[in-house]
Amino acid sequence: MQIRDYIIRRLMILPILIIGTSIIVFALTRIGGSPIGIYLSHEMSPAEVQEMKERFHLDKPVPVQYFYWIKGVSQGDLGWSGVASAPVVDVFPKKFAATMELAIAAGIVAVSLGIAMGTFAGARRNKISDHIIRVVSVSGASMPLFWFAILLLIIFWVWLGWFPIGRSDPNLFEAIPHPTGFYTIDALLAGNFSAFRDAIWHLIMPAVALGYGATAIIARMMRSSLIEELQEDYVDAAKAKGLAERVVLKKHARRNALVPTVTVIGLTFGFLLQGTVVAEIIFRWPGLGRWMASAVLRGDQATIMAYVMFTSILFLFVNLVVDIIYAYLDRRVVLGD
Amino acid sequence: MSPDNLDIQNSLDKDLIASVTDLKVYFESKQGMVHSVDGVSFDIVDGEMMGLVGETGCGKSVTARTFMQLVQSPPGVLAGGNIKFRSKNIKNGSQVIDLLDLSENQIRELRGERIAMIFQDPGKALNPGLTIRTQVAEVFQEHRENDVLEKAGLKNKLSGVTEYFVKKYIKQEAGFLVTTLLKIPPLSTYKKKIDSGINRLVAEALEETQIPNPTKVMERYPHELSGGMKQRVMIAQAIACNPDLLIADEPTTALDVTVQARVLDLIKELQKRHKTSVLYISHDLSLVRRICDRIAVMYAGQIVETGDAETIFNQPKHPYTQGLINALPSMSHERGKLEAIEGIVPELIEPEPGCRFVSRCMRRKANCEEIDPKLKPISEVDKSHKVACLLYEA
């Protein structure tokens, strides 16, 4: 099947998957009980509480509530966030951009460093550099994110003062327009270099903390699959043609070693999104993760549902992209059936 | 050491293309050194087809790979011996070199150029992720820069930076910057010409091995071709530079019986046409007899018998060779009954002295377990027929 046909087919299945996800998300959230608490205050009378219930359709059966929710979502109304004291839709884009900026930065760190480290170690199996990389990646995979993040915070913020925390100086960013919500990109679009540098500066520490675990996983996968590929006959055949070691490694072995690694990268993205919650709290990053943590603690169901829905859809898209890259790398993959 | 062995150490007999002397390749393992190739010596006459026969694990593939320094180290250890090779480089005239003494860069110049190799399983020896064109093209790009330029119509027409970039591109040494520059005008026209030049060379090479529709096959991926077709691609790739020595490591073993004969005939025909010397490795004695001029029989890391194909087949001297020939199924055999050599191949980890075949030998003598038999001519008359067995030692 052609890659294009495959994409179209996958995109057609996507709405069904999204509807399925929405049902599961709604059901799981409602298991936690009625979300009315977040909208109430102590001064309200029973009549006012009843009025609130009616306003949010919480007096209806749960399946009916689902349809009200879906109706709202389709009209661009994600509900009222009790935590943010504002409609979810108003707060979401800004926070989403902040989280995506962090997750993508961490992803770039993880993918580029992970593949480079894995290739380096795999090509130098059992040499000193391989051992060092293995130690680095084993610790990355086994150190809990919250611990490593706090470690970075203590060393680079408290002691050395090299990196700041939080997200960029508000004064710098009030002045420039925010078409994307990504501070780095907005600064570049505005041509404001000092703002760009500031944005990058604030991004480095949380991105490294968040990306380290994923780097380790990708590096380990890349190393082992490269070692496996280097045992294959086609590597010897390529050498027998007189090709340089570098060409054999980069053009022949690495390409095939990337096939299993790409699958892992796709899964790692979910791992990164999950990690943003911890990273944002520790580094005071004003993104979805921090918002989400307080929403969960306070039972702000509208926010939780919006978050889970959005990340699920994102995850579906990432996996679609992974499948396409997969098919591109390994021509034997028959897409679809 | 006998006088003719000394002679080989300094130079190479005029009629030889290669000579292996006392080659020892060991492999490190947790149990100890595995003596995979343990003192192997044989010659390859220029223009002949030499068969190297033995069962799986006897060290014949390791021997072949050593020609190109393709044995992975570690765990492989080159424990001794040499391989003299006459490189008929057109520029420098012919030149005798020791293949095991060459540096990585020197051996790389010979690989695919003067010595080429066909692998056992073409399905594994072709990279699944690259098109046939890309893979065959690499041989030309690595060794035939001038041919590529000529086919592209760019010979002697380039200079300065352009020439530098284009040559980097041909040699696959172009980095990100050069690759990008070659994708945009004005340099992209050169890239297009080079690519079409390479295409023509690849198509010609594929045509040489009777692949129908080479321009279409070129764009395919290995998994889209049949086994026989893939092996033809491998052969085209191997003979692309018209090498002096072609090493064929069981090239038909992984193929269907119906395709085997055709691939075999193709190799034979190409060998005759280009006067290439071939080292043909196989476990199938009857197949080797059909196409090879001479045969060396290997057992457990050592050559046990060598001589003309017909002589070996009609008058085998070594008990192992006799057993092998006896084990060949023939039409006159009783139905449902196959001959076999009793016993199993001995462990090659730190082997004991004495004949390696002794445990399976039907004709062993009392001292076979103590004395290492040497490969010696069987008679004064026929010096080419040699056997390593105490039965024939005076």
Contacts between the chains, C-beta under 8 A, distances in Angstrom:
chain1	res1	chain2	res2	distance
A	232	B	124	6.5
A	233	B	119	5.6
A	233	B	120	7.8
A	233	B	121	6.5
A	233	B	124	4.0
A	233	B	125	4.6
A	234	B	124	6.4
A	234	B	125	5.6
A	234	B	126	6.0
A	234	B	127	4.5
A	234	B	128	7.6
A	236	B	65	7.5
A	236	B	70	5.5
A	236	B	119	7.3
A	236	B	125	7.5
A	237	B	117	7.5
A	237	B	119	5.6
A	237	B	125	4.2
A	237	B	126	7.1
A	237	B	127	7.9
A	237	B	234	7.5
A	238	B	127	7.0
A	238	B	138	7.4
A	239	B	68	7.6
A	239	B	70	6.1
A	239	B	111	6.8
A	240	B	68	5.7
A	240	B	70	6.4
A	240	B	111	5.5
A	240	B	112	6.2
A	240	B	116	7.0
A	240	B	117	4.5
A	240	B	119	8.0
A	241	B	111	6.5
A	241	B	112	4.0
A	241	B	138	5.5
A	241	B	139	5.1
A	241	B	142	6.3
A	241	B	237	6.9
A	242	B	108	5.0
A	242	B	109	6.7
A	242	B	110	7.4
A	242	B	111	3.9
A	242	B	112	3.9
A	242	B	113	5.9
A	242	B	139	7.5
A	242	B	142	4.8
A	242	B	143	6.1
A	243	B	108	7.8
A	243	B	112	7.9
A	243	B	138	6.0
A	243	B	142	6.0
A	243	B	172	7.6
A	244	B	108	6.9
A	244	B	172	7.7
A	244	B	173	7.9
A	245	B	104	7.7
A	247	B	138	7.7
A	247	B	172	5.2
A	251	B	130	7.6
A	251	B	172	7.2
A	252	B	127	5.3
A	252	B	130	7.5
A	255	B	127	7.9
A	255	B	129	5.1
A	255	B	130	7.7
A	256	B	127	7.1
A	256	B	128	6.8
A	256	B	129	5.3
A	329	B	129	6.4
A	330	B	128	7.0
A	330	B	129	6.3
A	331	B	128	6.9
A	331	B	129	6.3
A	331	B	221	4.4
A	331	B	223	6.9
A	332	B	128	5.9
A	332	B	221	7.5
A	332	B	223	4.8
